[in-house]
């Protein structure tokens, strides 16, 4: 198991509810260990097990929640 941490920039978040939606979507991805979503910085910092999740999977989860990864 190798833990990776990445920060993805997100467009479309406007409130605390958006942060909660992104956080919940990412926490549902297998292998995600921690999520820190910042409304002020419009990004999410995610630590994950790279044997279970890939960056594309994380991006898809955010996009499926209705936001854009830029």
DOGULO-62958 format. One record per residue (C-alpha): x, y, z; residue in three letters. Coordinates in pm, 1 decimal. Layout:
% residues N
       px       py       pz code
        X        Y        Z  ALA
...
***
This chain:
% residues 70
       px       py       pz code
      0.0      0.0      0.0  UNK
    132.9    339.7    -99.6  UNK
    -41.3    650.0     26.1  UNK
    -49.3    946.1   -209.8  UNK
   -173.7   1294.9   -135.9  UNK
   -295.5   1521.2   -414.6  UNK
   -470.0   1856.9   -434.1  UNK
   -734.3   1906.0   -701.4  UNK
   -872.4   2248.5   -795.3  UNK
  -1251.4   2253.9   -810.0  UNK
  -1485.9   2498.2   -983.4  UNK
  -1847.3   2551.5   -888.2  UNK
  -1839.7   2536.2   -507.7  UNK
  -2029.1   2828.7   -356.7  UNK
  -2124.9   2724.2     -2.7  UNK
  -2075.9   2482.8    283.5  UNK
  -2325.7   2245.6    126.6  UNK
  -2101.6   2218.4   -179.3  UNK
  -1805.1   2136.0     43.6  UNK
  -2011.0   1865.2    213.8  UNK
  -2119.2   1720.1   -123.0  UNK
  -1760.4   1700.1   -249.8  UNK
  -1638.2   1555.9     80.9  UNK
  -1910.1   1288.9     83.2  UNK
  -1846.6   1196.8   -281.0  UNK
  -1474.1   1152.7   -221.4  UNK
  -1521.6    957.1    100.8  UNK
  -1728.2    702.7    -95.3  UNK
  -1431.5    616.1   -320.1  UNK
  -1255.8    296.7   -208.5  UNK
   -906.5    366.5    -79.1  UNK
   -964.3    728.3     22.9  UNK
   -813.3    784.6    366.6  UNK
   -871.1   1155.8    426.5  UNK
  -1034.5   1450.2    252.4  UNK
   -993.8   1821.8    321.7  UNK
  -1211.9   2042.1    101.8  UNK
  -1152.7   2418.6    111.8  UNK
  -1419.9   2660.8     -7.5  UNK
  -1175.7   2953.0     34.7  UNK
   -916.1   2792.8   -192.7  UNK
  -1161.1   2605.9   -419.9  UNK
   -972.5   2279.9   -384.9  UNK
   -965.7   1939.6   -221.2  UNK
   -662.7   1770.4    -68.9  UNK
   -706.7   1394.1    -74.7  UNK
   -492.5   1117.8     75.4  UNK
   -556.6    778.6    -77.5  UNK
   -418.2    429.2   -123.6  UNK
   -298.8    424.5   -483.7  UNK
   -351.9     48.8   -507.9  UNK
   -727.3    106.7   -462.2  UNK
   -793.9    448.6   -616.3  UNK
   -648.0    653.8   -899.2  UNK
   -654.8   1026.4   -962.4  UNK
   -907.9    981.0  -1245.2  UNK
  -1145.3    799.8  -1007.4  UNK
  -1126.1   1091.4   -764.9  UNK
  -1191.7   1344.0  -1042.8  UNK
  -1491.8   1142.7  -1162.3  UNK
  -1638.6   1136.9   -810.4  UNK
  -1615.3   1517.1   -789.2  UNK
  -1763.4   1561.2  -1136.4  UNK
  -2045.0   1315.8  -1060.2  UNK
  -2128.1   1535.7   -759.2  UNK
  -2182.2   1825.9  -1001.6  UNK
  -1852.2   2013.2   -988.4  UNK
  -1565.6   2065.9  -1231.4  UNK
  -1204.7   1968.8  -1169.8  UNK
   -971.4   2222.1  -1330.8  UNK
***
